[in-house]
Amino acid sequence: MTDSGIQETVEAEARDDIPGLYTGAFPIEVEGLCNAFGDQVIHEDLSLKVRRGEILGVVGGSGTGKSVLMRSIIGLQPPRAGRIKVFGIDIADHTEEAAGVRSRWGVLFQGGALFSTLTVGENVEVPLKQFYPELDRELLHEIARFKVVLSGLPDDAASKYPSELSGGMKKRAGLARALALDPELLFLDEPTAGLDPIGAANFDTLTRELADTLGLTVFLITHDLDTLYAICDRVAVLADHKVIAVGTIPELLETDHPWIQEYFNGPRSRAARASFDAAKGAASAASAPAASAVDSDAGRKA
Amino acid sequence: MTMRDWADFTVEDSGGGTTIAITGPLLVSTIGKLDHALRLFDGPVQTVDLSRVGVIDTVGAWTVSRFADERQAKVTGASEQATRLIQTVRDAASSAAIQPDRAPLFLRVFGDVGDKVVGLGHGSIRVLSFLGAIIAAIGSTIVHPRRFRGKSLVRQMELVGVSSLGIIGLMSFLIGIVIAQQGSVQLAQFGAETLTVNLVGRITLRELGVLMTAIMVAGRSGSAFAAQIGTMKLTEEVDAMRTIGVSPVEALVLPRILAAVFMMPLLGFYSSVVGIIGGAVIGDLTLGIPFLTFLSRIQEVVPLHDLWVGLIKAPVFGLIVALAGCYQGLQVQGNAEEVGLKTTAAVVQAIFMVIVIDAFFAVFFTELGWG
């Protein structure tokens, strides 16, 4: 029914390299990845597959190359060797197809990495303008507004500059920008680091909700044990330059790698698990929908 | 060109009223046409039918919910996911501005003028307090010489002085060549080519050597001072220093100022010497004055006070360049754009002030009889 005038202008403005949705099983496939800075080896023959629709937590001691792995996957760190496929496309290829991949992921950097000369709302509009120039200006503003609120910011934050925001608000604004394109794949680099416990718990809930509602695949780097227990479907452990194990937390507990044992059986981990179990108990005693949500959580972990 | 599967709609009029039936995937990548068309759609709508919609994302849900809410229409046929998404975006709806409020133009003009005037006043106070802080830092360094950062000073002297030898040398050599070549053409009209030696010797030692060096140091080091200190302010390094009890003026500003003050006379003298060599090369090649003769003539025709004029001006220029760089660096606050603005300001102010002071010096030394 749209009249031909609109059709023509929209089609003329639209980019022609926007791909369709990904339907394969593994949006991220890393094979034999090697990274090194000078003599310092970061990754050696690292392999990892991320399943579609899961929240994968990535853990590892400081300096084990979690962020470098993320930077490699999103193409910011050219690897020494190995193959990285995102949505089945080799990101090392300099083809139009590989460029189109960028319209299907969102990245939240550790410090938020907001463009400091733009307001939060304008920050959210940047990726939209880049990939979908055909969109109406008014629609852009509307999208920016609801993404800002969706990320848990007060609505008046949209007109603020990053320097006027607190650290936690910057993270949420970064999330709003990462979600701008309704991506299929979301990279989060320590999203809850530096947030207060209430803010961190809210951020976890938000991530889980978004992942469920939008069917997101999430690659989540974290040190936060509460986050691991609360929202991750599987956890990948980085140590000795490799991913030494991937699986649910109970599965990981069965392996006898000393670092994994120390990590998940340490006092902080026990506390996190206890509080998670307590929350689970309270929730199943409460209303039915909440219980079913937790059941599905438990189902994933089993 | 890949064809995109754009979302579209059909209008159906049944007994109950008008129904808008939306078809196709409702994604941010396919919504462009539908959104434009729905904005232009005129007339009452009772129902929005989503039963023929494929995949949907938040932007699709937003477009539907905005349209339906505007026309007070019912949404029917929505899948479970669509219902969930529409509810999510409805809850997140807001009417907040994307950009901060801006006053009308004429008010902004007056506002900006006022801000500039107030800024000028505050700026003068800040400059004075900056100078005061430097004098205080010098005082406390004299009282506690152990607190002085010798390593930092040496490092800055290397950056300001040694690493700029190449570019300053090349620049001075070329300037010497240009002066000798152009000067000799003009002087030849009076048959006075031999005076080229006087021209090159006096102008490089007295004026150009030091002036061009100051401009180069402003561009190379003054800008670096502003950008370094400005970035350190943004990353809270300067604040961290203060909390540890280290004075940023002592740790950052003083070594840079001293480095510039110490290195400028050396660089200025070096520049003059290389300029004279450049002139001598041209003298040898085109004027028939042998290279060594040119150099020994310099000794006879250039009065010693020309050298002093240059050497006295140099540390003053160095002080101006370093002060402007460090001061502007410390004024950075807020965002990355500020670093750029302040760096530009540092270089422009430094060069401008150097030229103004040079004019004063010119009059001063002539009055002194060092003409």
Interface residues (C-beta under 8 A of the other chain):
Chain A: M1 T2 D3 I6 Q7 T9 V10 E11 E13 A14 D16 D17 I18 G20 L21 S103 S116 T117 T119 G121 E122 E125 L128 F131 Y132 E134 L135 D136 E138 L139 H141 E142 I143 A144 R145 F146 K147 V148 V149 L150 D155 D156 A157 A158 S159 K160 Y161 P162 S163 L179 L181 D182 T213 L214
Chain B: M1 T2 R4 D5 W6 D8 F9 T10 V11 L27 V28 S29 I31 G32 K33 L34 D35 H36 A37 R39 L40 V55 D57 T58 V59 W62 T63 R66 Q81 R84 L85 T88 V89 D91 A92 A93 S94 S95 A96 A97 I98 Q99 P100 D101 G334 N335 A336 E337
